[in-house]
């Protein structure tokens, strides 16, 4: 999976780099290449990166179902003033 993410990153950077180079040459297709690069980045690369980061981790402790009142928690120590 990490190799796939690196390959897609190289593809995205290539599209954006080619688009920026073509833009300096005043080519009309430059915006197309930059747009394709940004779309691949936003809809393919970032979701794969997030999935890879959270794969195999227990996310149930971050759920709102586990939120309790501070007074009901077991380890809560009240300080008398």
Order of alpha helices (4+ residues) and beta strands (2+ residues): alpha-alpha-alpha
